[in-house]
Structure formats: structure tokens, C-alpha cells
């Protein structure tokens, strides 16, 4: 009996492989922060327009995810965590990811322009450019500050949401940007301390590799100190209020305390308890961002 | 002995998932554009675009000039 194979090697892609190219988990953060930025803005927007705007911002984020995977396929193939991604596993070709990313980016920007306004659309286009060209292509492989500057790309969505409603930028949207921007380094470096990935082999300069883990610990604490005033300041603007301020003061105190504890430890004690403190701070950082933006929503709901 | 060609293969399942997925995305996109149109028209947004001849409904609204002042003054 002859068994004829229609293909060899990697199997053909399924629909979900193309969905995976859009980094749906990163998208969920984009959706939430963009929605909050849009919703708390002082201009009323029709709910369906809000829905469409957030969807197209998320689609733009997904497009930059696909372009990131296209460019980073060589790194992804080396690191174990990312080896199963659609391109390194051979299910989707690099060219397909590039085409999908560019196509979706154009659709997302044009549709956001039609749904909301062209300032927000231009802002989305700039964000995609920033993430793909400035971060992925340029900074990620060049400087250990990659996380810091790349964090700006993740910090733009609430500003785009705000721009969808108001058509511009204001101190509130800049402070929402600062909240995510200064949150990103301690969040990722806490992860880098206990996820010992082979960034070195992949040729990506991570602070833990280039400057050592003790320096990384000091940086984590430093950024929690820088972050706190911006988080509190946001509570004193037109979208802040007592509920937000209470949440912000509590979370920042916890985050600074966590950063302090991470800094005071050395590798030996961290290995001894399996990076328990680092993992706790990483978990706290997830709650930190989510609860800040949730507090903004609640504050808007009860009135500022 | 001839084996019949196997019509259902893993490959077909994968292709099917792509076709159904893309179909749903396209239907969803059409619904989205339709919904946006309904909302925008109801809100009274300007829905016309330039169509190769100047139309009054597309030219920017002129502010009333106060008496005694002329444009360009």
C-alpha cells in the first residue's frame, strides 16, 4: 500500500495560527487601556463608535505583533518560550506574516480614521511604526534600555483612546502614558530575573545579561520610585478623584515596598526560595496596572 | 488492488478552519461598516465625499461677517 502525502514537514496553518500572529494576550492590555482612555475622556462618544475605535486600535496592535514576529523570527527560533510560534514552527511563512501585518495595519489606521478622527488614526500609525521600526528593528537588539523605550509603544493606547474622543492630547492622556511607560521596566525586569531565558544566545541585550542582576534589582526599585508621583498626579487631574487616589496610594506603596525587597536580595537568597519575592512583585505589577485603570473607570462612573 | 483516494484529510480540516475563519471575519467587517454608517448618519455627520464637482453641502460653512467689515480687512 502506498501512502501518499500531500505535504511534507510542517503542517499547513490553521486559522488560529494567524490569530496567534496578532499576539492576542498583548492585545487584551491594549483593548483595556484604550477603552479606559476613550471612556473617561470628557467628550461623549456613541457606544458603537467606542466599540469600533477600540477594535481598530487593537487590530493595529495586532498588526504590529505580526510585524514583530516577522522580524524576530530568528530570535524566536532560538528561545524555547517562543519556538512554538507560527513562523519558527514553519506553519506560517515570514512573507505571509509581513503581508498580514502590513495589510491589517493599513486597514486599522484607515478604519480608525473613519470611525473616530484622523488625529487618532495618525497616532495609531505612529504607534505601529514606533513598535515595529524603533523598537523591534532598531533598539531591541542594540541597547539594554530596549524595554524602557519599547514600553512607550505599550503606553500609547490610552492616549489613542483619549484622542478618539477629544481629537487631541492633554495632561490626563500624557499621565496615562507615563503610568504605563514607567511601569513597564520594573514589570519586565522582575520577569527577566526569574525567567532565565537565553537572550544572550539570541543576541538580545537584556539588562540582566549586560549589566548583571544586582544592577537590574536596583533599576527595578528606582523605577517604582519614579512611577509613583506620576500615578498620584493623575489622581489630581480632571479624571482623578478620591477613589482613584486611594487605590493609587495603596498600590504605589506596595509596589515601592516590593521593589525595595527585590533590591535588598541577592541571587543566593533568591535561588534559595525559588525567586518567591520576584514572582510576587511581578504578579503585583499585573494587578498594579489593571487596578489603576479600573479605578479610573470606577471614578468616572461615580463622578470625579 | 486500488485504494480509494481518501477525501478527508487533516489538511482539509486545517483549510476548512482558515476558510470559515476568514468568512466570519469578512461578514463581521461588513456588519461593522454598516453599523458605523447607521450611527454616523443618525448623528448627522457629514457623509458626503468630493465627487468631481463642487457642491454647496461640501464647502466649509462661512462665518457671518459683522456689519461694516469686509473679508480680508
Interface residues (C-beta under 8 A of the other chain):
Chain A: X1 X2 X6 X7 X11 X12 X13 X14 X15 X16 X18 X19 X46 X48 X49 X52 X55 X114 X115
Chain B: X3 X9 X10 X11 X14 X15 X17 X18 X20 X21 X22 X32 X35 X36 X39 X43
